[in-house]
Amino acid sequence: MPNTKSAIRRVRRVKKQTQVNRIRKSKYKKAVKQMETYLNAKEKEKAKKFFSKFQSILMQVAKSGVISKNTSSRKISRISKKIFSK
């Protein structure tokens, strides 16, 4: 248990941050799964339309620190290769 006033406030703050991070992480996972379903179903047109939103979501989550910037860049790069190659 936290003993000092600042430690008590910190516990409250961490709870809120955890909830926000959980929301962001689920948003990220949903976007990745959605893109994978488009690619597995051979729906390249839908994937192309969704790509800008997908890229935006991944960069937002990376900016907040839930995932690293390298991870988001790698995922975006690999997905764009699958969509826009040939």
Beta strands, then each sheet from edge to edge (+ up, - down):
end
